[in-house]
Each structure stands twice: as C-alpha cells, then as structure tokens.
C-alpha cells in the first residue's frame, strides 16, 4: 500500500512509524499497554453484564427491567418506608396531639421542629425565605407582626386553608382597587397616602392635604384598618401605624397599593401535606421567634 512505503524505524525509540508526518514530525506506531487493553475489554464485559442485570435499554413504551428487578425508585421507596418506621413512635404521637400539646412536651417539640424544618424549606422558603425572614410582599415570620394572628390556632388555620387560595375555609380579605375601579380620584388617593404616612410617623411634604386624607381614610379605609389605623386581624387588614410594611412605606408604593389594591395568595397546604406534617410545620413557624400564645 502507498502508506507502507512511508513507514520506517525511528532511530531513537526503535519503533516503527505510522507513515504520518506533519511539519517534519513523524507519528510513532506505539501499541497500547496490555494492562490498559485488558481493562478496556473488562469494561466492555462489565457493561454487557450491567445491561442484563439492571434496567438499561429503552423500549417503545417501557424499558428493560433487568434480572435483579432493581431500580432507584424502589430503593428510594424502601428508604422512605424505613424512615417512616423509625419515626413512627413520634409521628403517631404528633398525629394524636394538638399543636398546644406538642409545644408543651419537650421531646415532641424537638421532633416537631426537626420534622417541620425540611417541610418549611421545601414548601414555604421560596416565598418566606429559608429563615422565615420574608421579602417584599411576603411576611416576615420571625417578628411579632401578624396579619391574621400568630397563635398556634391562627397559624394552623392559615397553613391548612391558605389566604385567598380558593378554599372557602381560608383567609379571604382583600384590599379594593380604589383608583383602578374608579372609587377615588388621584388627588384623594395621594392625600390618603400622605395621611397614612403621617399615622406611622413618617415625614410628609408641607403641601400635603392631610385634612382631605383624613376624610378619605375615615370614609373608605377605617372600616378595615380601624379609625386609629391599627388594623383588624379578623380580615387581615395591617396595622398602618407601626414601622413594618409588607410592600414598602414610601409614598409612591402606598399610592400604588391604594390605586390597584392588595391581595397576595398563599396556597392551602391541607391539599398537599398530610395532617402530621401540617402540625409540625405549625409548631416550627410558631417557634421561629414571632409566635404568640
């Protein structure tokens, strides 16, 4: 063959070349080490055995099951069953106890917190943060400012049935869109925003029409937030006189809230979590730092 005529023996190594040459550099025809070849052949044999023993090949509607009939899903199910069996003595006690009874028992409290934390991280942290610190539009669960109440009973009801979630047992209150729906004029909304800021001790411009704002507030806002602006938990109306603001306390944000209304949604977790997990989650949230008796 034509390539054979280009092969010769390298003077330094004593090996033949492949006949390939680039810029004066010739390629040696050095065979692979036998140990490497045997390992390569062994991996091929191993892969054939693996294909036979374990699920491996996709079919039209399913896949090969393997002689062992093992798969990762069944392994996970077995591990979860073993974990449930290990936890059973405590989970059965939590299932039979009320949140108040759980929190009064040090052992149950410790277990409930350990059980509630991963449930919180998996289901609640995307909105409320990993530590429950909240974000704009999502309440901080570490403080003592609660829209719907922070007792164990309040928390359990909120977790179970949600807020504006479509569950008829859930929290239903919502703030009207006073501007978007034509209830108030722009000047009235601006005046109401200035008055609300004054209730919280925040600075307002000298030209602010607080008299008009006070009248607008009394006529439209006091029914939910109270005459003094301290809010009403039974309908989820926040306290407007403190320093805690869910969406922000700057004038423009308040005007936006009055104009478009407010009404965040929290899922009804009773549809997704079992009763024991909800109790553990209730206890965990209550012990984050802001729980009430």
Backbone as CSV, one residue per row, in Angstrom:
resi,resn,N_x,N_y,N_z,CA_x,CA_y,CA_z,C_x,C_y,C_z
1,UNK,0.838,-1.192,0.000,0.000,0.000,0.000,0.877,1.247,0.000
2,UNK,0.289,2.372,-0.418,1.096,3.583,-0.528,1.611,4.025,0.822
3,UNK,0.769,3.843,1.896,1.181,4.279,3.223,2.349,3.483,3.757
4,UNK,2.467,2.213,3.377,3.521,1.364,3.917,4.902,1.891,3.533
5,UNK,5.027,2.499,2.336,6.337,2.961,1.879,6.869,4.116,2.708
6,UNK,5.949,4.800,3.434,6.381,5.931,4.252,6.802,5.518,5.645
7,UNK,6.586,4.238,6.010,6.918,3.785,7.353,8.399,3.434,7.434
8,UNK,8.984,3.804,8.549,10.374,3.407,8.811,10.555,3.274,10.298
9,UNK,11.722,2.986,10.720,12.020,2.779,12.136,12.637,4.045,12.705
10,UNK,12.064,4.490,13.836,12.602,5.682,14.500,13.932,5.339,15.135
11,UNK,14.950,6.127,14.875,16.310,5.840,15.335,16.445,5.925,16.842
12,UNK,15.650,6.760,17.499,15.798,6.969,18.948,15.053,5.898,19.734
13,UNK,13.800,5.617,19.375,12.992,4.657,20.137,13.073,3.243,19.579
14,UNK,13.436,3.134,18.321,13.482,1.813,17.696,12.130,1.317,17.267
15,UNK,11.100,2.148,17.314,9.760,1.734,16.914,9.470,2.213,15.494
16,UNK,8.581,1.470,14.847,8.173,1.884,13.511,7.248,3.073,13.598
17,UNK,7.163,3.799,12.510,6.242,4.925,12.457,4.979,4.510,11.717
18,UNK,3.955,5.342,11.813,2.685,5.041,11.132,2.692,5.489,9.678
19,UNK,3.695,6.250,9.304,3.720,6.804,7.954,3.137,8.193,7.877
20,UNK,2.593,8.678,9.020,2.044,10.029,9.066,3.132,11.015,9.478
21,UNK,3.179,12.128,8.828,4.206,13.130,9.141,3.615,14.523,8.975
22,UNK,3.870,15.393,9.981,3.399,16.770,9.944,4.562,17.695,10.270
23,UNK,4.887,18.558,9.392,5.967,19.517,9.614,7.238,18.839,10.104
24,UNK,7.549,17.699,9.550,8.770,17.001,9.921,8.654,16.144,11.163
25,UNK,7.469,16.131,11.776,7.250,15.320,12.981,6.556,14.032,12.556
26,UNK,7.187,12.892,12.858,6.623,11.596,12.475,5.906,10.955,13.663
27,UNK,4.806,10.268,13.375,3.997,9.618,14.414,4.488,8.187,14.637
28,UNK,4.818,7.886,15.885,5.268,6.537,16.220,4.076,5.579,16.280
29,UNK,4.300,4.370,15.881,3.270,3.333,15.953,3.456,2.542,17.247
30,UNK,3.214,3.226,18.388,3.430,2.616,19.700,2.155,1.913,20.155
31,UNK,2.184,0.621,20.405,0.976,-0.093,20.845,0.575,0.301,22.258
32,UNK,-0.733,0.182,22.533,-1.218,0.470,23.889,-0.701,-0.582,24.858
33,UNK,-0.472,-0.199,26.142,-0.032,-1.185,27.137,-1.072,-2.293,27.279
34,UNK,-0.603,-3.496,27.493,-1.530,-4.622,27.607,-2.477,-4.449,28.794
35,UNK,-1.983,-3.913,29.924,-2.851,-3.751,31.092,-4.012,-2.811,30.768
36,UNK,-3.727,-1.787,29.945,-4.790,-0.838,29.572,-5.812,-1.528,28.680
37,UNK,-5.332,-2.338,27.740,-6.233,-3.052,26.847,-7.128,-4.019,27.608
38,UNK,-6.530,-4.766,28.571,-7.319,-5.711,29.351,-8.388,-4.988,30.181
39,UNK,-8.040,-3.807,30.728,-9.037,-3.030,31.479,-10.156,-2.557,30.560
40,UNK,-9.804,-2.162,29.341,-10.799,-1.730,28.370,-11.745,-2.875,28.022
41,UNK,-11.171,-4.050,27.774,-12.004,-5.216,27.466,-12.902,-5.574,28.657
42,UNK,-12.345,-5.429,29.874,-13.120,-5.744,31.081,-14.326,-4.814,31.227
43,UNK,-14.134,-3.519,30.892,-15.269,-2.586,30.991,-16.360,-2.943,29.987
44,UNK,-15.969,-3.457,28.821,-16.974,-3.862,27.840,-17.782,-5.045,28.377
45,UNK,-17.063,-6.019,28.960,-17.751,-7.178,29.538,-18.649,-6.742,30.686
46,UNK,-18.140,-5.829,31.517,-18.919,-5.317,32.653,-20.195,-4.624,32.162
47,UNK,-20.085,-3.827,31.096,-21.259,-3.112,30.612,-22.318,-4.083,30.102
48,UNK,-21.883,-5.156,29.443,-22.853,-6.153,28.962,-23.581,-6.791,30.146
49,UNK,-22.799,-7.135,31.196,-23.427,-7.695,32.391,-24.378,-6.714,33.049
50,UNK,-23.988,-5.437,33.073,-24.834,-4.400,33.677,-26.146,-4.279,32.907
51,UNK,-26.086,-4.291,31.565,-27.293,-4.196,30.748,-28.241,-5.350,31.037
52,UNK,-27.692,-6.519,31.339,-28.520,-7.707,31.590,-29.137,-7.667,32.992
53,UNK,-28.337,-7.249,33.975,-28.758,-7.318,35.377,-29.657,-6.144,35.778
54,UNK,-29.367,-4.926,35.284,-30.101,-3.732,35.708,-30.924,-3.147,34.564
55,UNK,-31.920,-2.300,34.886,-32.669,-1.608,33.828,-31.714,-0.766,32.994
56,UNK,-31.796,-0.880,31.675,-30.817,-0.167,30.863,-31.352,0.296,29.525
57,UNK,-32.044,-0.571,28.794,-32.381,-0.261,27.413,-33.815,0.247,27.284
58,UNK,-33.987,1.415,26.656,-35.355,1.915,26.415,-36.050,1.106,25.334
59,UNK,-37.345,0.856,25.558,-38.182,0.182,24.563,-39.229,1.174,24.061
60,UNK,-40.222,0.701,23.331,-41.203,1.616,22.750,-42.017,2.326,23.831
61,UNK,-42.533,1.573,24.788,-43.363,2.163,25.842,-42.787,1.976,27.227
62,UNK,-41.730,1.214,27.380,-41.151,0.983,28.712,-39.646,0.817,28.565
63,UNK,-39.045,-0.034,29.379,-37.608,-0.291,29.297,-37.329,-1.694,29.819
64,UNK,-36.131,-2.189,29.545,-35.775,-3.490,30.092,-35.701,-3.399,31.604
65,UNK,-36.181,-4.418,32.315,-36.263,-4.385,33.773,-35.017,-4.927,34.453
66,UNK,-34.228,-5.747,33.768,-33.043,-6.330,34.391,-33.384,-7.562,35.207
67,UNK,-32.414,-8.501,35.298,-32.653,-9.744,36.028,-32.891,-9.497,37.513
68,UNK,-32.263,-8.471,38.083,-32.423,-8.200,39.516,-33.739,-7.488,39.832
69,UNK,-34.340,-6.857,38.815,-35.586,-6.126,39.043,-35.406,-4.918,39.933
70,UNK,-34.184,-4.397,40.018,-33.888,-3.248,40.896,-33.973,-1.948,40.123
71,UNK,-34.428,-0.894,40.806,-34.361,0.446,40.221,-34.266,1.474,41.336
72,UNK,-33.840,2.659,41.003,-33.614,3.695,42.023,-34.909,4.101,42.713
73,UNK,-36.017,4.080,41.972,-37.292,4.468,42.592,-37.671,3.514,43.720
74,UNK,-37.547,2.198,43.467,-37.886,1.235,44.516,-36.931,1.365,45.693
75,UNK,-35.676,1.704,45.421,-34.708,1.881,46.507,-35.096,3.074,47.376
76,UNK,-35.533,4.154,46.733,-35.961,5.337,47.487,-37.200,5.031,48.309
77,UNK,-38.133,4.306,47.713,-39.356,3.928,48.436,-39.007,3.108,49.673
78,UNK,-38.072,2.174,49.525,-37.652,1.359,50.670,-37.019,2.222,51.758
79,UNK,-36.179,3.179,51.352,-35.543,4.068,52.327,-36.579,4.917,53.043
80,UNK,-37.565,5.421,52.296,-38.608,6.242,52.916,-39.463,5.414,53.871
81,UNK,-39.764,4.189,53.497,-40.532,3.315,54.380,-39.763,3.043,55.673
82,UNK,-38.448,2.838,55.534,-37.621,2.607,56.722,-37.591,3.847,57.604
83,UNK,-37.530,5.033,56.970,-37.529,6.282,57.735,-38.865,6.475,58.449
84,UNK,-39.961,6.172,57.771,-41.282,6.301,58.403,-41.408,5.352,59.594
85,UNK,-40.876,4.147,59.443,-40.936,3.186,60.546,-40.117,3.679,61.737
86,UNK,-38.982,4.300,61.443,-38.136,4.819,62.511,-38.804,5.987,63.226
87,UNK,-39.533,6.792,62.470,-40.184,7.972,63.051,-41.542,7.660,63.668
88,UNK,-42.074,6.499,63.373,-43.451,6.173,63.730,-43.816,6.457,65.184
89,UNK,-42.950,6.101,66.170,-43.343,6.362,67.562,-43.656,7.834,67.838
90,UNK,-42.925,8.735,67.165,-43.148,10.162,67.393,-44.242,10.718,66.491
91,UNK,-44.242,10.305,65.223,-45.264,10.838,64.325,-46.670,10.423,64.770
92,UNK,-46.802,9.235,65.348,-48.115,8.807,65.835,-48.555,9.665,67.020
93,UNK,-47.586,10.054,67.852,-47.917,10.920,68.981,-48.299,12.317,68.505
94,UNK,-47.578,12.810,67.493,-47.907,14.126,66.954,-49.278,14.101,66.295
95,UNK,-49.583,13.017,65.594,-50.885,12.900,64.929,-52.029,12.933,65.929
96,UNK,-51.782,12.398,67.126,-52.839,12.323,68.142,-52.892,13.555,69.029
97,UNK,-51.885,14.424,68.953,-51.804,15.584,69.848,-52.189,16.867,69.113
98,UNK,-52.581,17.858,69.878,-52.845,19.182,69.318,-51.526,19.963,69.284
99,UNK,-51.421,21.014,68.484,-50.201,21.820,68.494,-49.841,22.341,69.882
100,UNK,-50.867,22.676,70.682,-50.604,23.158,72.046,-49.973,22.057,72.895
101,UNK,-50.439,20.824,72.737,-49.863,19.697,73.482,-48.447,19.388,72.997
102,UNK,-48.215,19.522,71.710,-46.887,19.269,71.161,-45.878,20.253,71.728
103,UNK,-46.248,21.521,71.758,-45.301,22.549,72.180,-45.017,22.498,73.678
104,UNK,-45.884,21.839,74.422,-45.663,21.724,75.869,-44.853,20.488,76.246
105,UNK,-44.590,19.615,75.291,-43.806,18.406,75.521,-42.429,18.596,74.878
106,UNK,-41.352,18.695,75.661,-40.020,18.975,75.105,-39.592,17.982,74.027
107,UNK,-39.884,16.684,74.228,-39.482,15.693,73.227,-40.254,15.858,71.928
108,UNK,-41.568,16.002,72.057,-42.385,16.202,70.872,-42.047,17.519,70.170
109,UNK,-41.776,18.558,70.956,-41.423,19.853,70.389,-40.139,19.746,69.565
110,UNK,-39.145,19.073,70.121,-37.875,18.906,69.412,-38.066,18.124,68.116
111,UNK,-38.855,17.049,68.180,-39.094,16.248,66.979,-39.912,17.029,65.956
112,UNK,-40.931,17.766,66.421,-41.775,18.533,65.514,-40.970,19.605,64.786
113,UNK,-40.052,20.238,65.493,-39.199,21.247,64.846,-38.301,20.601,63.796
114,UNK,-37.740,19.427,64.152,-36.879,18.723,63.203,-37.667,18.265,61.976
115,UNK,-38.913,17.911,62.178,-39.764,17.467,61.074,-40.304,18.660,60.281
116,UNK,-40.567,19.744,60.983,-41.155,20.912,60.332,-40.174,21.704,59.495
117,UNK,-38.889,21.677,59.880,-37.907,22.477,59.141,-37.794,22.066,57.671
118,UNK,-37.576,20.778,57.353,-37.498,20.436,55.923,-38.797,20.707,55.180
119,UNK,-39.938,20.555,55.861,-41.214,20.871,55.218,-41.291,22.361,54.903
120,UNK,-40.756,23.176,55.818,-40.736,24.624,55.600,-39.810,24.987,54.442
121,UNK,-38.614,24.413,54.445,-37.634,24.714,53.395,-38.167,24.323,52.025
122,UNK,-38.851,23.189,51.969,-39.334,22.679,50.684,-40.556,23.432,50.178
123,UNK,-41.438,23.854,51.085,-42.717,24.412,50.662,-42.889,25.906,50.924
124,UNK,-42.252,26.428,51.966,-42.503,27.807,52.390,-41.358,28.766,52.077
125,UNK,-40.126,28.245,52.106,-38.954,29.099,51.936,-38.915,29.846,50.608
126,UNK,-39.428,29.292,49.493,-39.390,30.058,48.246,-40.038,31.434,48.362
127,UNK,-41.026,31.588,49.233,-41.674,32.891,49.426,-41.168,33.599,50.684
128,UNK,-41.104,32.865,51.795,-40.790,33.487,53.078,-39.297,33.491,53.407
129,UNK,-38.466,32.865,52.559,-37.035,32.806,52.843,-36.694,31.605,53.700
130,UNK,-35.447,31.132,53.592,-35.036,29.925,54.314,-35.166,30.077,55.814
131,UNK,-34.946,31.290,56.323,-35.054,31.524,57.762,-36.361,32.148,58.177
132,UNK,-37.298,32.301,57.231,-38.593,32.903,57.559,-38.580,34.414,57.598
133,UNK,-37.507,35.030,57.073,-37.381,36.481,57.149,-38.245,37.247,56.176
134,UNK,-38.869,36.539,55.216,-39.774,37.190,54.290,-39.072,38.027,53.234
135,UNK,-39.860,38.732,52.446,-39.377,39.617,51.392,-40.515,40.571,51.066
136,UNK,-40.304,41.453,50.100,-41.355,42.395,49.735,-42.588,41.631,49.252
137,UNK,-43.695,41.808,49.928,-44.930,41.108,49.585,-45.108,39.778,50.285
138,UNK,-44.070,39.328,51.017,-44.123,38.041,51.725,-43.761,38.286,53.187
139,UNK,-44.674,38.015,54.111,-44.462,38.405,55.511,-43.238,37.770,56.167
140,UNK,-42.642,38.537,57.056,-41.571,38.059,57.929,-42.220,37.242,59.045
141,UNK,-41.811,35.989,59.185,-42.398,35.110,60.194,-41.616,35.112,61.496
142,UNK,-40.565,35.937,61.565,-39.745,35.991,62.774,-40.180,37.082,63.745
143,UNK,-40.926,38.073,63.249,-41.326,39.164,64.137,-42.708,38.895,64.724
144,UNK,-43.205,39.856,65.477,-44.498,39.668,66.146,-45.618,40.446,65.463
145,UNK,-45.428,40.771,64.186,-46.441,41.490,63.433,-47.163,40.490,62.530
146,UNK,-48.426,40.205,62.849,-49.179,39.166,62.141,-50.440,39.743,61.531
147,UNK,-50.638,39.517,60.240,-51.850,39.992,59.581,-53.083,39.240,60.065
148,UNK,-52.932,37.931,60.269,-54.070,37.086,60.621,-53.925,36.467,62.011
149,UNK,-52.920,36.846,62.752,-52.721,36.304,64.095,-51.590,35.290,64.134
150,UNK,-50.877,35.247,65.248,-49.711,34.384,65.371,-49.818,33.307,66.426
151,UNK,-51.029,33.007,66.898,-51.180,31.891,67.833,-51.083,30.577,67.060
152,UNK,-50.929,29.484,67.781,-50.862,28.174,67.130,-52.128,27.903,66.318
153,UNK,-53.276,28.250,66.877,-54.536,28.024,66.164,-54.614,28.878,64.899
154,UNK,-54.181,30.144,65.018,-54.188,31.037,63.853,-53.273,30.510,62.754
155,UNK,-52.066,30.097,63.143,-51.096,29.618,62.166,-51.578,28.337,61.491
156,UNK,-52.136,27.433,62.275,-52.598,26.173,61.701,-53.712,26.410,60.686
157,UNK,-54.633,27.307,61.014,-55.715,27.593,60.079,-55.167,28.195,58.787
158,UNK,-54.226,29.133,58.920,-53.653,29.777,57.736,-52.898,28.774,56.878
159,UNK,-52.110,27.903,57.520,-51.341,26.908,56.765,-52.281,25.915,56.083
160,UNK,-53.276,25.460,56.809,-54.184,24.457,56.249,-54.977,24.991,55.063
161,UNK,-55.557,26.168,55.220,-56.543,26.638,54.251,-56.064,27.800,53.383
162,UNK,-54.909,28.371,53.720,-54.329,29.393,52.867,-55.009,30.747,52.958
163,UNK,-54.537,31.639,52.088,-55.066,33.002,52.025,-55.473,33.285,50.585
164,UNK,-56.748,33.574,50.380,-57.281,33.810,49.028,-56.862,32.685,48.074
165,UNK,-56.929,31.465,48.584,-56.449,30.295,47.840,-57.562,29.566,47.093
166,UNK,-58.787,30.003,47.275,-59.922,29.291,46.700,-60.565,28.335,47.685
167,UNK,-59.933,28.147,48.847,-60.500,27.313,49.907,-61.486,28.164,50.700
168,UNK,-62.724,27.715,50.792,-63.756,28.512,51.465,-63.488,28.684,52.951
169,UNK,-62.641,27.816,53.523,-62.298,27.953,54.945,-61.073,28.849,55.154
170,UNK,-60.459,29.286,54.072,-59.244,30.076,54.165,-59.504,31.539,54.468
171,UNK,-58.415,32.303,54.575,-58.499,33.743,54.801,-58.916,34.405,53.492
172,UNK,-59.898,35.319,53.569,-60.489,35.816,52.329,-60.326,37.321,52.109
173,UNK,-59.919,38.076,53.079,-59.894,39.526,52.948,-59.007,40.013,51.821
174,UNK,-59.399,41.105,51.175,-58.599,41.715,50.118,-58.848,43.215,50.125
175,UNK,-57.853,43.976,49.669,-57.988,45.437,49.627,-58.505,45.858,48.261
176,UNK,-59.556,46.688,48.213,-60.111,47.112,46.920,-59.110,47.947,46.122
177,UNK,-59.327,47.990,44.815,-58.530,48.851,43.934,-59.264,50.188,43.818
178,UNK,-58.959,51.109,44.732,-59.732,52.348,44.819,-59.564,53.232,43.590
179,UNK,-58.388,53.201,42.977,-58.174,54.030,41.796,-58.575,53.330,40.523
180,UNK,-58.134,52.099,40.339,-58.404,51.345,39.124,-59.905,51.151,38.896
181,UNK,-60.652,50.995,39.996,-62.100,50.766,39.882,-62.908,52.064,39.968
182,UNK,-62.213,53.203,39.984,-62.904,54.485,39.947,-63.587,54.892,41.229
183,UNK,-63.178,54.319,42.355,-63.814,54.662,43.636,-63.311,56.012,44.136
184,UNK,-62.009,56.269,43.955,-61.402,57.527,44.396,-60.665,58.184,43.242
185,UNK,-60.521,59.511,43.341,-59.757,60.277,42.369,-58.276,60.301,42.774
186,UNK,-57.423,60.691,41.812,-55.981,60.689,42.068,-55.615,61.585,43.258
187,UNK,-56.224,62.767,43.316,-55.906,63.695,44.405,-56.309,63.104,45.758
188,UNK,-57.418,62.404,45.789,-57.869,61.780,47.033,-56.927,60.653,47.454
189,UNK,-56.463,59.877,46.489,-55.543,58.787,46.803,-54.211,59.328,47.292
190,UNK,-53.721,60.384,46.665,-52.459,60.990,47.098,-52.593,61.538,48.517
191,UNK,-53.718,62.180,48.800,-53.941,62.730,50.140,-54.048,61.611,51.171
192,UNK,-54.728,60.512,50.806,-54.846,59.375,51.721,-53.478,58.759,52.002
193,UNK,-52.622,58.687,50.983,-51.271,58.139,51.168,-50.475,59.001,52.135
194,UNK,-50.591,60.325,51.993,-49.891,61.222,52.917,-50.412,61.047,54.337
195,UNK,-51.718,60.907,54.471,-52.288,60.740,55.812,-51.830,59.422,56.437
196,UNK,-51.797,58.355,55.649,-51.345,57.061,56.158,-49.894,57.150,56.619
197,UNK,-49.064,57.834,55.857,-47.668,58.009,56.276,-47.589,58.793,57.584
198,UNK,-48.450,59.762,57.743,-48.443,60.539,58.987,-48.864,59.677,60.177
199,UNK,-49.762,58.702,59.949,-50.172,57.810,61.036,-48.984,57.004,61.564
200,UNK,-48.051,56.673,60.671,-46.882,55.886,61.059,-45.715,56.756,61.499
201,UNK,-45.942,58.085,61.568,-44.866,58.980,61.979,-43.841,59.209,60.893
202,UNK,-44.203,58.937,59.649,-43.283,59.150,58.533,-43.430,60.579,58.015
203,UNK,-42.363,61.163,57.482,-42.434,62.557,57.016,-43.349,62.716,55.804
204,UNK,-44.065,63.831,55.780,-44.913,64.174,54.637,-44.557,65.586,54.186
205,UNK,-44.821,65.873,52.932,-44.494,67.180,52.369,-45.359,68.264,53.013
206,UNK,-44.813,69.476,53.142,-45.586,70.577,53.764,-46.899,70.847,53.036
207,UNK,-46.899,70.638,51.721,-48.117,70.934,50.960,-49.133,69.800,50.992
208,UNK,-48.854,68.719,51.713,-49.774,67.579,51.766,-51.111,67.994,52.371
209,UNK,-52.204,67.553,51.772,-53.552,67.883,52.231,-54.006,66.799,53.218
210,UNK,-53.528,66.904,54.458,-53.833,65.883,55.455,-55.306,65.901,55.868
211,UNK,-55.936,67.047,55.789,-57.365,67.120,56.144,-58.180,66.287,55.158
212,UNK,-57.881,66.435,53.863,-58.578,65.623,52.866,-58.234,64.152,53.050
213,UNK,-56.956,63.879,53.313,-56.538,62.496,53.514,-57.239,61.841,54.690
214,UNK,-57.405,62.589,55.757,-58.088,62.054,56.944,-59.544,61.727,56.617
215,UNK,-60.205,62.581,55.847,-61.597,62.339,55.479,-61.713,61.107,54.560
216,UNK,-60.813,61.022,53.575,-60.828,59.875,52.670,-60.592,58.594,53.455
217,UNK,-59.659,58.649,54.390,-59.363,57.472,55.203,-60.579,57.063,56.020
218,UNK,-61.214,58.024,56.666,-62.388,57.724,57.506,-63.527,57.146,56.672
219,UNK,-63.702,57.648,55.459,-64.813,57.216,54.621,-64.559,55.867,53.930
220,UNK,-63.300,55.546,53.675,-63.008,54.383,52.832,-62.101,53.324,53.463
221,UNK,-61.242,53.735,54.387,-60.209,52.820,54.892,-60.445,52.362,56.330
222,UNK,-61.078,53.209,57.109,-61.229,52.907,58.530,-62.066,51.658,58.778
223,UNK,-62.970,51.334,57.876,-63.810,50.152,58.066,-62.968,48.893,58.223
224,UNK,-61.827,48.838,57.554,-60.945,47.671,57.659,-59.758,47.922,58.581
225,UNK,-59.136,49.075,58.430,-57.915,49.357,59.188,-58.187,49.974,60.553
226,UNK,-59.452,50.289,60.843,-59.796,50.898,62.120,-59.644,52.404,62.073
227,UNK,-60.390,53.074,62.925,-60.326,54.543,62.969,-58.929,55.028,63.301
228,UNK,-58.207,54.250,64.115,-56.861,54.649,64.515,-55.782,54.080,63.583
229,UNK,-56.204,53.297,62.581,-55.246,52.749,61.618,-54.464,51.550,62.113
230,UNK,-54.869,50.956,63.218,-54.110,49.844,63.789,-54.487,48.478,63.217
231,UNK,-55.422,48.468,62.271,-55.735,47.232,61.575,-56.697,46.314,62.298
232,UNK,-57.139,45.285,61.572,-58.041,44.283,62.132,-57.598,42.910,61.637
233,UNK,-57.195,42.061,62.558,-56.694,40.746,62.189,-57.762,39.839,61.595
234,UNK,-58.989,40.017,62.017,-60.037,39.104,61.551,-60.241,39.203,60.035
235,UNK,-59.812,40.304,59.421,-59.936,40.430,57.965,-58.566,40.636,57.310
236,UNK,-57.504,40.508,58.077,-56.158,40.610,57.515,-55.732,42.017,57.167
237,UNK,-56.364,43.035,57.759,-56.006,44.426,57.474,-54.807,44.822,58.341
238,UNK,-53.696,45.233,57.741,-52.483,45.508,58.524,-52.563,46.770,59.363
239,UNK,-51.727,46.798,60.387,-51.535,47.973,61.228,-50.743,49.002,60.434
240,UNK,-51.306,50.192,60.247,-50.652,51.221,59.454,-49.869,52.213,60.301
241,UNK,-49.800,51.957,61.601,-49.148,52.932,62.487,-47.760,52.493,62.936
242,UNK,-47.355,51.250,62.588,-46.041,50.793,63.024,-45.022,50.944,61.896
243,UNK,-43.822,50.425,62.123,-42.734,50.579,61.147,-42.602,49.377,60.218
244,UNK,-43.543,48.436,60.285,-43.469,47.228,59.474,-44.437,47.344,58.303
245,UNK,-43.876,47.308,57.090,-44.674,47.463,55.872,-44.390,46.306,54.944
246,UNK,-45.423,45.609,54.529,-45.257,44.412,53.708,-44.749,44.747,52.305
247,UNK,-45.217,45.845,51.750,-44.830,46.217,50.385,-43.921,47.439,50.328
248,UNK,-43.736,48.120,51.440,-42.902,49.314,51.471,-43.703,50.511,51.947
249,UNK,-43.006,51.482,52.569,-43.694,52.620,53.170,-43.467,53.929,52.421
250,UNK,-42.751,53.884,51.287,-42.562,55.136,50.545,-43.884,55.568,49.926
251,UNK,-44.003,56.838,49.655,-45.269,57.432,49.204,-45.782,56.778,47.919
252,UNK,-44.896,56.564,46.959,-45.327,56.011,45.685,-45.869,54.592,45.828
253,UNK,-45.228,53.779,46.694,-45.699,52.412,46.902,-47.069,52.395,47.563
254,UNK,-47.291,53.312,48.498,-48.597,53.386,49.154,-49.671,53.828,48.161
255,UNK,-49.341,54.812,47.332,-50.290,55.260,46.305,-50.629,54.108,45.361
256,UNK,-49.609,53.368,44.950,-49.821,52.226,44.066,-50.749,51.199,44.714
257,UNK,-50.537,50.937,46.025,-51.379,49.974,46.734,-52.823,50.422,46.822
258,UNK,-53.034,51.715,47.073,-54.403,52.223,47.149,-55.052,52.189,45.766
259,UNK,-54.275,52.509,44.751,-54.821,52.560,43.389,-55.213,51.173,42.883
260,UNK,-54.298,50.211,43.025,-54.518,48.870,42.451,-55.019,47.833,43.441
261,UNK,-55.032,48.170,44.718,-55.436,47.199,45.724,-54.314,46.228,46.057
262,UNK,-54.514,45.434,47.099,-53.540,44.423,47.505,-54.277,43.130,47.805
263,UNK,-53.609,42.023,47.565,-54.233,40.730,47.870,-53.358,39.575,47.450
264,UNK,-52.295,39.341,48.196,-51.417,38.211,47.903,-52.123,36.883,48.162
265,UNK,-51.571,35.827,47.602,-52.173,34.495,47.718,-51.198,33.535,48.383
266,UNK,-51.715,32.753,49.333,-50.942,31.678,49.946,-51.684,30.366,49.706
267,UNK,-50.999,29.315,49.263,-51.688,28.049,48.986,-52.330,27.448,50.230
268,UNK,-53.331,26.621,50.007,-53.951,25.838,51.074,-53.168,24.532,51.173
269,UNK,-52.318,24.428,52.169,-51.388,23.289,52.238,-52.067,21.999,52.668
270,UNK,-53.298,22.082,53.141,-54.026,20.857,53.504,-54.230,19.971,52.283
271,UNK,-54.215,20.570,51.097,-54.390,19.809,49.865,-53.110,19.084,49.455
272,UNK,-51.982,19.471,50.047,-50.698,18.934,49.602,-49.920,18.203,50.693
273,UNK,-50.131,18.576,51.949,-49.383,17.992,53.051,-50.309,17.201,53.960
274,UNK,-49.763,16.154,54.573,-50.579,15.354,55.490,-50.754,16.078,56.818
275,UNK,-51.671,15.586,57.623,-52.043,16.248,58.876,-50.862,16.366,59.834
276,UNK,-50.057,15.330,59.947,-48.913,15.355,60.864,-47.900,16.396,60.439
277,UNK,-47.624,16.486,59.150,-46.661,17.470,58.654,-47.157,18.884,58.894
278,UNK,-48.457,19.118,58.722,-49.012,20.451,58.955,-48.863,20.845,60.423
279,UNK,-49.086,19.903,61.329,-48.916,20.205,62.755,-47.456,20.542,63.057
280,UNK,-46.538,19.742,62.510,-45.112,20.002,62.723,-44.717,21.348,62.131
281,UNK,-45.253,21.675,60.968,-44.961,22.944,60.318,-45.520,24.109,61.135
282,UNK,-46.696,23.932,61.686,-47.298,24.956,62.542,-46.412,25.253,63.736
283,UNK,-45.955,24.199,64.388,-45.083,24.364,65.557,-43.766,25.014,65.150
284,UNK,-43.210,24.595,64.025,-41.931,25.151,63.583,-42.049,26.653,63.327
285,UNK,-43.075,27.081,62.604,-43.267,28.506,62.320,-43.487,29.284,63.612
286,UNK,-44.255,28.686,64.525,-44.548,29.369,65.796,-43.271,29.611,66.603
287,UNK,-42.293,28.726,66.471,-41.056,28.849,67.272,-39.961,29.621,66.547
288,UNK,-40.259,30.186,65.378,-39.239,30.961,64.667,-38.899,32.260,65.403
289,UNK,-39.782,32.706,66.247,-39.478,33.899,67.035,-40.645,34.840,67.220
290,UNK,-41.681,34.729,66.382,-42.787,35.659,66.483,-44.085,35.064,66.939
291,UNK,-44.059,33.778,67.313,-45.296,33.111,67.724,-45.922,33.735,68.956
292,UNK,-47.249,33.741,68.981,-47.992,34.302,70.113,-48.670,33.195,70.904
293,UNK,-48.940,33.462,72.151,-49.627,32.477,72.997,-51.134,32.576,72.780
